[in-house]
Amino acid sequence: MLIVNTDYISGKELETIQLVKGSIVFSKNVVRDIFAGLKTLVGGEIAGYSEMMNEARQRATERMIQEASSIGADAIVNVRFATTNLMASAAEIIAYGTAVRFKNN
């Protein structure tokens, strides 16, 4: 499955299918929060949170791809990511884009 953040794919004529999305809600780890709080005292990357966000984006992307595959898409164009805080210790990551078919395979 080809995934791009542009609204076109060079050399391909596209047929729009529909919006597809994948999301995940994740909660922060209390121990990770304590270490993150300590890290803010000295500055720098909070590796635990970076890893958590990368994993969440990957899972949301995989779910978006599954949805696109289930409707016969060849690619997903105009892919975007969004994050929303649901409560103090939980957030949602959503990946979304437009599922398309190639007109001339």
Backbone bond lengths (Angstrom), bond angles and torsions (degrees), N, CA, C in turn:
res aa  C-N    CA-C-N  psi(-1)  N-CA   C-N-CA  omega(-1)  CA-C   N-CA-C  phi
1 M - - - 1.455 - - 1.519 107.90 -
2 L 1.311 115.38 124.25 1.461 121.53 177.66 1.521 108.54 -86.25
3 I 1.325 116.88 131.41 1.462 122.39 -179.24 1.523 107.84 -128.01
4 V 1.348 116.08 124.58 1.462 120.57 179.77 1.525 109.68 -135.72
5 N 1.323 116.00 158.51 1.462 119.13 177.08 1.530 111.93 -102.29
6 T 1.332 116.86 15.01 1.461 121.98 172.68 1.528 107.92 -100.78
7 D 1.327 117.02 167.02 1.462 119.59 179.47 1.527 112.27 -94.43
8 Y 1.321 116.43 14.83 1.463 121.66 178.93 1.522 108.77 -147.71
9 I 1.333 115.50 166.05 1.459 122.16 172.27 1.519 105.50 -130.01
10 S 1.302 116.96 119.33 1.463 121.72 -176.27 1.521 111.37 -51.70
11 G 1.329 115.34 130.95 1.456 121.03 176.28 1.516 114.96 79.75
12 K 1.314 118.46 3.74 1.467 121.45 -178.54 1.523 109.83 -121.47
13 E 1.330 114.91 138.89 1.449 120.74 170.62 1.519 106.29 -96.73
14 L 1.333 116.62 129.18 1.459 121.02 -170.93 1.517 112.59 -109.93
15 E 1.320 114.92 144.70 1.461 122.46 171.42 1.526 106.39 -113.69
16 T 1.321 117.19 119.08 1.461 121.65 -179.79 1.518 110.43 -71.07
17 I 1.326 115.44 134.98 1.463 120.37 176.07 1.533 108.96 -101.75
18 Q 1.332 115.49 -69.35 1.466 119.97 -179.25 1.522 110.27 -173.59
19 L 1.322 115.14 170.96 1.455 122.41 173.62 1.518 108.99 -67.77
20 V 1.319 116.47 136.92 1.459 121.54 172.89 1.519 108.45 -126.82
21 K 1.316 115.93 152.59 1.461 119.53 -178.52 1.510 110.67 -151.04
22 G 1.296 114.52 161.21 1.453 122.25 173.82 1.508 107.22 -146.28
23 S 1.312 117.02 139.53 1.461 118.32 -179.20 1.514 110.59 -141.32
24 I 1.308 114.10 163.29 1.464 121.95 175.75 1.524 107.37 -147.62
25 V 1.302 115.98 138.71 1.465 121.81 173.46 1.517 106.14 -106.86
26 F 1.306 115.83 128.33 1.464 118.98 -179.20 1.514 109.82 -129.59
27 S 1.308 114.93 156.47 1.455 122.52 -178.62 1.513 108.97 -117.42
28 K 1.297 115.19 144.61 1.460 120.42 177.40 1.521 110.25 -73.51
29 N 1.311 115.42 148.59 1.447 123.41 178.56 1.530 108.38 -88.33
30 V 1.323 118.45 131.91 1.462 122.52 -177.56 1.525 111.15 -58.80
31 V 1.332 117.61 -44.25 1.468 120.81 179.74 1.528 109.74 -63.53
32 R 1.342 116.16 -42.90 1.461 120.86 178.68 1.533 110.32 -61.50
33 D 1.345 116.92 -38.22 1.459 121.61 177.99 1.527 111.80 -61.85
34 I 1.321 116.25 -39.94 1.472 120.09 -179.89 1.525 109.51 -63.99
35 F 1.339 117.06 -47.74 1.463 120.19 179.66 1.525 111.27 -66.27
36 A 1.320 117.10 -35.10 1.469 120.41 177.89 1.523 109.83 -65.07
37 G 1.311 116.11 -40.54 1.468 119.80 177.70 1.516 111.60 -62.00
38 L 1.324 116.71 -40.64 1.464 120.29 177.50 1.523 110.97 -66.54
39 K 1.330 116.85 -37.70 1.464 121.62 -179.09 1.521 110.78 -64.47
40 T 1.329 117.80 -31.56 1.468 119.73 -179.39 1.523 111.74 -66.23
41 L 1.330 116.87 -19.31 1.468 120.07 178.22 1.529 111.89 -69.60
42 V 1.331 116.43 -33.64 1.467 119.95 -177.45 1.532 112.75 -108.01
43 G 1.312 116.84 -13.53 1.467 120.61 178.43 1.517 112.42 85.62
44 G 1.312 115.28 171.80 1.456 121.38 178.68 1.515 112.11 105.72
45 E 1.319 114.56 178.46 1.458 121.25 -178.18 1.523 110.79 -69.14
46 I 1.312 115.36 140.09 1.455 121.18 173.68 1.522 106.00 -98.78
47 A 1.309 115.59 91.67 1.468 122.45 -170.59 1.517 112.86 -57.66
48 G 1.310 118.05 -39.27 1.465 121.03 179.95 1.515 111.85 -59.47
49 Y 1.319 117.21 -42.32 1.462 120.70 178.48 1.520 111.18 -71.55
50 S 1.314 117.19 -37.43 1.470 119.87 176.99 1.525 110.58 -60.09
51 E 1.327 116.60 -44.66 1.463 121.28 178.04 1.524 111.03 -62.43
52 M 1.332 116.43 -43.63 1.453 121.23 -179.21 1.533 110.69 -62.44
53 M 1.320 117.61 -43.29 1.465 121.91 -179.57 1.525 110.78 -68.00
54 N 1.327 117.51 -40.79 1.467 120.14 177.46 1.525 111.02 -61.23
55 E 1.319 116.61 -43.29 1.461 120.72 179.13 1.530 110.80 -64.91
56 A 1.321 116.55 -41.69 1.467 120.27 179.60 1.524 110.95 -64.37
57 R 1.323 118.22 -42.67 1.468 120.93 177.47 1.525 110.80 -63.12
58 Q 1.324 117.06 -40.40 1.460 121.14 179.07 1.521 111.16 -62.66
59 R 1.314 117.63 -45.15 1.469 121.09 179.82 1.529 111.34 -65.29
60 A 1.329 116.58 -41.48 1.468 119.87 177.86 1.528 110.07 -62.89
61 T 1.325 117.13 -40.94 1.467 121.47 178.54 1.526 110.58 -63.93
62 E 1.322 117.43 -44.18 1.468 121.33 178.80 1.526 110.94 -59.81
63 R 1.320 117.41 -39.83 1.465 121.08 179.55 1.531 111.12 -68.49
64 M 1.323 116.52 -37.38 1.464 120.81 176.24 1.527 110.04 -63.49
65 I 1.335 116.69 -44.06 1.467 121.80 179.24 1.531 110.29 -62.98
66 Q 1.323 117.51 -41.32 1.469 120.69 178.16 1.527 110.60 -59.68
67 E 1.320 116.86 -43.22 1.462 120.29 179.35 1.524 110.45 -63.69
68 A 1.329 117.14 -44.37 1.466 121.02 179.64 1.531 110.92 -63.94
69 S 1.302 117.45 -42.27 1.467 121.60 178.87 1.520 111.48 -61.65
70 S 1.319 116.28 -38.32 1.464 120.49 -176.87 1.530 112.80 -67.70
71 I 1.335 117.44 -17.96 1.467 120.27 178.65 1.528 111.44 -108.68
72 G 1.323 116.89 11.72 1.461 121.14 173.97 1.511 115.89 80.69
73 A 1.318 117.81 25.71 1.463 120.99 179.41 1.526 111.51 -75.38
74 D 1.331 115.21 148.23 1.466 121.45 173.64 1.525 111.39 -94.04
75 A 1.339 115.67 -24.90 1.461 120.59 -175.20 1.519 109.52 -158.30
76 I 1.325 114.78 167.90 1.463 121.54 172.90 1.528 106.13 -127.69
77 V 1.328 116.11 124.37 1.456 120.96 -179.39 1.528 109.97 -110.15
78 N 1.326 114.87 164.12 1.466 122.68 177.18 1.529 111.97 55.65
79 V 1.330 116.59 43.35 1.464 122.15 -177.07 1.525 110.52 -73.37
80 R 1.308 114.88 136.57 1.457 122.53 179.65 1.527 109.23 -136.65
81 F 1.331 115.47 160.76 1.458 122.67 175.23 1.524 108.15 -125.87
82 A 1.327 115.85 145.53 1.464 120.84 175.39 1.519 108.11 -140.10
83 T 1.319 114.85 151.47 1.459 121.51 178.19 1.520 108.42 -128.08
84 T 1.318 116.15 136.58 1.457 121.81 179.13 1.519 108.81 -133.22
85 N 1.327 116.88 132.26 1.466 120.23 172.99 1.515 108.20 -80.72
86 L 1.327 116.00 125.33 1.457 120.46 179.29 1.519 111.40 -92.12
87 M 1.317 115.44 -32.42 1.463 123.18 177.38 1.521 106.90 -161.07
88 A 1.303 117.66 -179.69 1.467 120.63 -174.64 1.519 113.39 -56.72
89 S 1.327 117.97 -32.60 1.458 119.42 -175.14 1.523 114.24 -118.10
90 A 1.347 117.95 14.29 1.464 119.58 -179.37 1.519 110.19 -141.78
91 A 1.327 115.42 146.12 1.459 121.19 179.86 1.523 109.05 -143.48
92 E 1.328 115.32 159.74 1.456 121.63 176.79 1.517 108.90 -115.55
93 I 1.314 115.49 137.35 1.469 122.21 170.43 1.511 105.87 -111.37
94 I 1.322 117.47 131.37 1.453 120.93 176.59 1.525 108.81 -126.18
95 A 1.316 115.38 135.99 1.463 122.96 172.65 1.521 105.79 -111.73
96 Y 1.334 117.42 132.26 1.453 119.15 -179.74 1.517 110.53 -146.86
97 G 1.317 115.02 155.00 1.452 121.16 179.89 1.520 109.84 -171.49
98 T 1.321 116.48 -172.87 1.453 122.38 -178.83 1.520 109.75 -106.66
99 A 1.325 115.51 121.00 1.459 121.10 177.30 1.527 107.89 -76.62
100 V 1.345 115.79 135.31 1.471 120.80 -179.40 1.523 110.47 -135.75
101 R 1.326 114.41 159.78 1.472 122.21 170.53 1.513 107.37 -114.45
102 F 1.325 116.29 150.30 1.451 120.58 173.88 1.523 107.64 -82.34
103 K 1.339 116.04 128.77 1.461 120.11 -179.47 1.525 112.16 -71.61
104 N 1.319 117.12 -38.87 1.475 121.84 -178.60 1.524 109.12 -120.49
105 N 1.310 117.45 86.61 1.474 120.48 -178.72 1.488 112.09 -64.84
